Amino acid sequence: MWFWPATGQMTSIGGLPQQRSGYQFIRAAGGWAVQAGPADQAVCGNCAGPLRPVYFLADRGQSVTRVGLANAQPSALTAAF
């Protein structure tokens, strides 16, 4: 869901499946990189954890496009966009 504080409106984001652990958004050129939050902690302190889908949400977009898989935090993905 997008929430606009100025208007109080909420709009769902198309293409994002229900995700119990929520989503992480990081600014990318022309939009946002979106990745599901990790459901579980990695098995070791240095492990990145399992691969999770990464989506791209264009500025003013109403739905996401799946762009790949990653096990890094979205902040580490900005170079890829």
Secondary structure, DSSP 8 states (H G I E B T S, - for coil): -EEETTTTEEE--BT----TT-EEEEEETTEEEEEE--SS--SSTT---S-EEEEEEETT-SB-EEEEEESS-GGGGGGG-
